[in-house]
């Protein structure tokens, strides 16, 4: 039995519009927009446990680090410490984790 996306419990207007668009067109404009805005290489940074999407975007937009290699160069140059919300602990953890990954 088929129903309407508006019948999905707890789904608000924005979600139901996205579901309807996806079912109707096979695409999701919001997702396409995000893909155009975010560099795919930023996903490399997410393999480091302490780096989530917010920090990856911060490193990209404020330090120009677009992948693990450029992020490592930025960290080794001590430039991560210039960013809001990034302290020595994060920098040391990142460099330590990266060293382990390389092994």
N, C-alpha and C positions, 0 to 999 in steps of 0.2 A: 504494500500500500504506500502510495506516495503522498507526502504532505507538503506543506510550505515551510520554507526555512524560517519563517516567522514563528513557527510552532516549536522551535528548538528551545528547551528550557534555558533560562538565564542568558540567552544570546540577545545582546542589545542591537540597536539599529545599525551601528557601524559594522559589526560582525556579520549580521545577516545580509547586508549589502555586499560585503566581500565574498561571502559564500555564494550568493546569487550571481554575482559577476563571474566568479570562477566556474560555476556550473553552466552558465549561459554562453560565455565566450571561450572557456578553456584557459583563460589567462587571468592574472590578477594585476591590475595596474599599479597598485601600491607596491607589490613585490618587484615589478619591473623598474619602478622608480628607484627603489632601494638598491637594486643591482647596478643601476646607472650611477648612483651617488657614491657607493662604497667600493673601494678597490678590492678585488678578489684576493690579492696577496695579504691583506690584513688578516685573513683567516689563519694564516701560518702562525701568527702571534698567539692565537687562542689555544695552541697546544701547550703553552706554558700555564700551569695551574693558576698562578696568581694574576694572570692577565685575562680579564674578561672583555666583553665588547666595549664597555665605556673606556677602559684604559687603552685598548687598541686604537680607538678613535682619537683619544687624547694624544697618544704618541704620534699618530699620523698627522693630525691637524696642527699640533703645537711644536712638534719636534721633527716632522718630516719623515718619520720612520714608517716605511710602507711594507716592510717584510722583516723576517727575523734577522737577516744579515744587517740591514740598515739600523734596526733596533739595537743590535749588539754593538755596532759602531757608536751609536749615540750613547749607550750606557757606559761603554769603556771610556768615552770622552767626558763622562760625568755630567752630561747634559740632561739626563732624566731628572736629576735632583732640582732642576730649575722649574719643573712642572708642578702645578698645584696637585696635592694629594699623593705625590710620589716622594718617598723618603729613602733613606739609606737601606732600610730593611727590604723594601721592594726591589731596589736596584741590586743588592747583594743576592737576594733570592733568585732573581731573574738570571743573573750571570752564572750562579751556581747551577741552576736548572739547565741552562743552555750548555754548560760544560758537560754535564751528565748526558744530555741528549746527543752530543757530538760523539761520545764514546760509543 
